[in-house]
Amino acid sequence: MLNKLKLFITGTLLYVFCASAYAIPVTYIGADDNVSSLAQMTNSLAANADFLAVTGPIGSYGFEGPAPLNLTVTGGSTVNGSSCGALCGFNTTAGGMFHREVFGGSVTFSFTDAIDAFGFYVNGLQTNLVPQQTIVYTDGSSVTQTLNMPTSINGGGAFFGFVDYGQLISSVTFNATNDILGFDDLRFGRSATDPGNGSPVPEPSIIALFGLGLFGIGFARRRMRS
């Protein structure tokens, strides 16, 4: 009996470990070609709404002042206006003037408090002329995730967001490849809900079974001693 209970506990631990190790991020992506304002980014706006419907209220930053204490942005520069008009990106913050501009290369977003949800608006996309941009991060199990940015052309705009529920992500890197891009309105924090795709957090039923198994082992040991 004791050996069977030990096997049960081992199996449960393996299940929980595998769920953590192979979590799959859920993405929220919308793209619009040839845009010069947020109002024209209808698909992007819809993707942002879907993302926030899952995460609930999380941190945000529109480059209109000092960054929050738990956020550091490395790469690119905060600008008012654009180097080459909408083709190089523009502000998307309502009532704002600033956004972040990057000339190829990469930008890293670092977080003092670990996150599991991240999103932002990107514009100036010309994926018909340059390689596809990517988002790269390492989750709490040290697995590196690479997510492709959407395809958009002629100074296109997009919203890109992801939730890797329950993970502990301390930084996210945006690879802009050889394009001149603008991005704005960062969203970051811990999601209020699990999108239901590979959560690494054990379900309550599994935790209950695990506890029951431990109780059974203790009970069996007491019987063997008596």
Residue pairs with C-beta under 8 A, 6 or more apart in sequence:
1 220
2 217
2 220
2 221
2 224
5 213
5 216
5 217
5 220
6 217
8 213
9 210
9 213
9 214
9 217
12 206
12 209
12 210
12 213
13 210
15 206
16 202
16 206
16 210
19 198
19 199
19 200
19 202
20 140
20 141
20 166
20 200
21 141
21 143
21 200
22 143
22 198
23 139
23 141
23 164
23 165
23 166
23 167
23 198
23 199
23 200
24 164
24 197
24 198
25 139
25 145
25 147
25 162
25 163
25 164
25 197
26 54
26 162
26 163
26 164
26 165
26 195
26 196
26 197
27 147
27 160
27 161
27 162
28 47
28 48
28 50
28 51
28 54
28 119
28 159
28 160
28 161
28 162
28 163
29 47
29 150
29 158
29 159
29 160
29 161
30 41
30 42
30 43
30 44
30 45
30 46
30 47
30 48
30 150
30 158
30 159
31 43
31 44
31 125
31 150
31 151
31 152
31 156
31 157
31 158
32 40
32 41
32 42
32 43
32 44
32 152
32 156
32 157
32 158
33 152
33 153
33 154
33 156
34 153
34 154
34 155
34 156
35 41
35 86
35 123
35 155
35 156
35 157
36 85
36 86
36 90
36 155
37 86
37 90
38 44
38 45
38 92
38 94
38 121
38 157
40 157
41 92
41 121
41 123
41 157
41 158
41 159
43 158
43 159
44 121
44 157
44 158
44 159
45 159
47 158
47 159
47 160
47 161
48 119
48 121
48 159
48 161
48 187
51 117
51 119
51 159
51 161
51 163
51 187
52 58
52 187
54 117
54 163
54 191
54 192
54 193
54 195
55 117
55 163
55 187
55 189
55 191
55 192
55 193
56 191
56 192
56 193
57 192
58 117
58 187
58 188
58 189
58 190
58 191
59 68
59 70
59 71
59 186
59 187
59 188
59 189
60 185
60 186
60 187
60 188
61 67
61 68
61 71
61 185
61 186
61 188
62 91
62 92
62 93
62 96
62 98
62 99
62 184
62 185
62 186
63 78
63 93
63 96
63 98
63 99
63 100
63 184
64 93
64 96
64 97
64 98
67 73
69 112
70 111
70 112
70 113
71 109
71 110
71 111
71 112
71 186
71 188
72 109
72 110
72 111
73 100
73 107
73 108
73 109
73 110
74 107
74 108
74 110
75 102
75 105
75 106
75 107
75 108
76 100
76 101
76 102
76 103
76 105
76 107
76 183
77 100
77 101
77 102
78 98
78 99
78 100
78 101
79 98
79 99
79 100
79 101
79 182
80 97
80 98
82 88
82 89
82 90
82 101
82 182
83 101
83 180
84 180
85 155
86 123
86 124
86 155
87 124
87 126
87 155
87 180
88 101
88 124
88 155
88 180
88 181
88 182
89 99
89 101
89 122
89 123
89 124
89 180
89 181
89 182
89 183
90 99
90 123
90 124
90 182
90 184
91 97
91 98
91 99
91 182
91 184
92 99
92 121
92 123
92 157
92 184
92 185
93 99
93 184
93 185
96 184
98 184
99 182
99 183
99 184
100 107
100 182
100 183
100 184
101 180
101 181
101 182
102 174
102 176
102 180
102 181
102 182
102 183
103 176
103 180
104 176
104 177
104 178
104 179
104 180
105 175
105 176
106 173
106 174
106 175
106 176
107 173
107 174
107 176
107 183
108 171
108 172
108 173
108 174
109 118
109 171
109 172
109 173
109 174
109 186
109 188
110 170
110 171
111 169
111 170
111 171
111 188
114 140
114 167
114 168
114 169
114 170
114 190
115 169
115 188
115 189
115 190
116 163
116 164
116 165
116 166
116 167
116 168
116 169
116 190
116 191
117 161
117 162
117 163
117 164
117 165
117 187
117 188
117 189
117 190
117 191
118 135
118 137
118 161
118 162
118 169
118 172
118 186
118 187
118 188
119 159
119 160
119 161
119 162
119 186
119 187
119 188
120 159
120 160
120 161
120 174
120 183
120 184
120 185
120 186
120 187
121 157
121 158
121 159
121 183
121 184
121 185
122 133
122 149
122 157
122 158
122 159
122 160
122 174
122 181
122 182
122 183
123 155
123 156
123 157
123 158
123 181
123 182
123 183
124 155
124 156
124 157
124 179
124 180
124 181
124 182
125 133
125 149
125 150
125 152
125 153
125 155
125 156
125 157
125 158
125 179
125 181
126 152
126 153
126 154
126 155
126 156
126 179
127 133
127 149
127 150
127 151
127 152
127 153
127 156
128 151
128 153
129 153
129 179
130 177
130 178
130 179
131 177
131 178
132 148
132 149
132 151
132 177
133 148
133 149
133 174
133 175
133 176
133 177
133 179
133 181
134 146
134 147
134 148
134 149
134 174
134 175
135 146
135 147
135 149
135 160
135 162
135 172
135 173
135 174
135 175
136 144
136 145
136 146
136 147
136 172
136 173
136 175
137 144
137 145
137 164
137 169
137 171
137 172
137 173
138 144
138 145
138 169
138 170
138 171
139 145
139 164
139 167
139 168
139 169
140 166
140 167
140 168
140 169
140 200
141 167
141 200
145 164
147 160
147 162
149 158
149 160
150 158
150 160
152 158
161 187
163 191
163 195
165 191
165 193
165 194
165 195
165 198
165 199
165 200
165 201
166 194
166 199
166 200
166 201
167 200
174 183
194 201
202 210
